[in-house]
Each structure stands twice: as structure tokens, then as C-alpha cells.
């Protein structure tokens, strides 16, 4: 017996692989940023269009110190070689404060 058809169900979106014929670009999860910030990494957001050469990302962190920046600079050549841009890194509190500038009150 067949399952009943759903009415008004949204059309299934094609996957990245179906749409572009390739696997998605390497994601931020596999980058050394996870080990640089360890428990201080709040979020990683990948953004941009697949047609761009480098995958762009934003990392929100609990705190940011000079040692973190030194480690990021050391990791940058490996990111570039893998086809990824150096992530934009922001402390979470600075990001939260910047949202006020974008409000539409």
C-alpha cells in the first residue's frame, strides 16, 4: 500500500552536489581554527557564492588574544593552499554590539 501524497508540500531543493556537479568546498570545521580557539569558539559561519575561488567564513569567539592572531597567521598559508580564505574572527561581544548599528528602528 502506498503512502498518501502530501498536499502543498514544498518542492525539494537540489543538493549542492546535484546543483553544481561537485562536492561542496572544504568547510571551516576541518580547519585548525577549532584547535586554536578550543572551548572559546562559539560559531563558524561559511558564506559566499560557490563560484568564488575561496570559501569565506566568520568565526565568533569568546575572547581574542595576540597569541590567537599569531596562530591564525601561521595557519593562513594552509587555508589558502586548500582554497579557503582566512576567516574573519570577531569576539562574540563585539559582534553582538555591532548588531545595534544595523537595527531598523
C-alpha positions as CSV (number, residue, x, y, z in Angstrom):
1,X,0.0,0.0,0.0
2,X,1.4,3.4,-1.0
3,X,1.7,6.3,1.5
4,X,-0.7,9.1,0.9
5,X,0.6,12.1,-1.1
6,X,1.2,15.2,0.8
7,X,-0.7,18.2,-0.4
8,X,1.0,21.6,-0.8
9,X,4.4,20.1,0.2
10,X,7.3,22.4,-0.8
11,X,9.5,21.3,-3.7
12,X,12.7,19.5,-2.7
13,X,15.7,21.7,-3.1
14,X,18.6,20.2,-5.0
15,X,21.7,19.4,-3.0
16,X,25.0,21.3,-3.6
17,X,26.3,18.2,-5.5
18,X,23.3,17.9,-7.7
19,X,23.3,21.6,-8.5
20,X,27.0,22.1,-9.1
21,X,28.2,18.6,-10.1
22,X,30.9,18.7,-7.4
23,X,31.2,18.2,-3.7
24,X,30.9,21.3,-1.5
25,X,34.1,23.2,-0.8
26,X,36.1,22.3,2.3
27,X,34.3,23.6,5.3
28,X,35.5,25.5,8.3
29,X,35.0,22.5,10.6
30,X,38.2,20.9,9.2
31,X,40.3,24.0,9.7
32,X,42.8,24.4,12.6
33,X,40.6,27.2,13.9
34,X,38.9,24.7,16.2
35,X,42.2,23.8,17.9
36,X,43.3,27.5,18.0
37,X,40.3,28.6,20.0
38,X,39.3,25.2,21.6
39,X,36.5,25.9,24.0
40,X,36.3,29.6,23.1
41,X,34.9,29.0,19.6
42,X,31.2,30.0,19.7
43,X,30.3,29.7,16.0
44,X,31.7,29.3,12.4
45,X,29.6,30.6,9.6
46,X,30.5,29.9,5.9
47,X,29.2,32.4,3.4
48,X,29.7,33.4,-0.2
49,X,28.8,32.0,-3.6
50,X,30.2,28.7,-4.8
51,X,31.7,30.4,-7.9
52,X,34.2,32.2,-5.7
53,X,37.6,30.8,-5.6
54,X,37.9,30.8,-1.8
55,X,35.3,29.8,0.7
56,X,34.8,32.7,3.2
57,X,33.9,32.3,6.8
58,X,33.2,34.2,10.0
59,X,34.3,32.8,13.4
60,X,32.8,34.1,16.6
61,X,34.9,33.6,19.7
62,X,34.6,34.2,23.4
63,X,37.9,36.0,23.5
64,X,40.7,37.0,21.2
65,X,44.3,37.5,22.2
66,X,47.6,38.2,20.4
67,X,48.6,34.5,20.6
68,X,45.4,33.7,18.7
69,X,46.3,36.1,16.0
70,X,49.8,34.7,15.7
71,X,48.4,31.1,15.4
72,X,45.9,32.3,12.8
73,X,48.7,34.0,10.8
74,X,50.6,30.7,10.9
75,X,47.6,28.7,9.6
76,X,46.7,31.2,6.8
77,X,49.0,29.7,4.1
78,X,47.5,26.2,4.6
79,X,44.0,27.7,4.3
80,X,44.9,29.4,1.1
81,X,46.5,26.3,-0.3
82,X,43.3,24.4,0.4
83,X,41.3,27.1,-1.4
84,X,39.8,28.8,1.6
85,X,40.1,32.4,2.7
86,X,41.5,33.3,6.1
87,X,38.4,33.5,8.4
88,X,37.1,36.8,9.7
89,X,37.4,36.4,13.5
90,X,35.4,38.5,15.9
91,X,34.9,38.3,19.6
92,X,31.2,37.5,20.3
93,X,30.6,40.6,22.4
94,X,31.9,42.9,19.6
95,X,29.6,41.1,17.1
96,X,26.6,41.4,19.4
97,X,27.3,45.2,19.9
98,X,27.6,45.7,16.1
99,X,24.0,44.4,15.7
100,X,22.7,47.7,17.2
101,X,24.2,49.6,14.3
102,X,22.1,47.5,11.8
103,X,18.7,47.8,13.6
104,X,15.8,49.3,11.7
105,X,14.2,51.3,14.4
